[in-house]
Amino acid sequence: MIDIHCHLLPGLDDGPADIDEAVALAKKLHSCGVHTVVATPHFRTGAWRPPIEDIDAAIACLKARLTEEGVDIEVIPGAEVGLVDAVELSKEELVALSFGKQGRYVLLEAPTLMPVEGIEQGIFRAQLSGPRAILAHPERLHAYQMKPERLASIFSSGVLVQLDARSLLGKEGREAKRAGQVMLRNGHVHFVGSDAHSCGRRYVDFQELAAYLTSLCGEAGAERLLKTNPAMLLDPESKGEFVSVASRRKKLLGLF
Ligand SMILES: [Fe+2]
């Protein structure tokens, strides 16, 4: 399985405090079947906005430690870019923060209380010259919790959607769970990631997650959310024809 949203790098944001904690998180993810992690430290003004070179250095350092310790897990560079920052970044900066620095996909995080119109306009502006957007955990955003069906608008325009595992599992409150489940029922979801910050904070067991997603979306759906679609994000040869997943209570699979 591939985790496309994980605060695995130490000392850059509110993720692991040091490299030992980061290695522990990588080992734990690996032990439950994750072979690749996209490291997505926060990148937003007012909280955490590390120099891009620091992200690169943290990746190199962590990879060296994982090799030393024989942990067979791939770590791909990325970031969770704040939407307000994303609209102001240059194309080069967005490329440097994109998954695998390929310039194809970037994970965007909207402020929790931003209205839907602001989210839609921000994503549209960020994508004008930059990589295609993946919206991180819309089920945790107030506007989409009020009206999960509003996600249809950005979904239809080609924005990719990632839900947090813990929201679906009911560990982030009733509103997030309900919104996430409606989004899945509506077939508006492409990925589920952990958003883990350490072994204790927001960690999720991918075996438990895969079993839960299988119960909701069937084996093929769970595989698409945790394996096939994430693999397409990282494969430079892929054409980006993602298939979204819908839970069983509604018609399956809207082609994108
Ligand atoms: Fe995150």
Residues whose N, C-alpha, C, O or C-beta is under 5 A from the ligand:
A	BS01	LIG	E80 D195
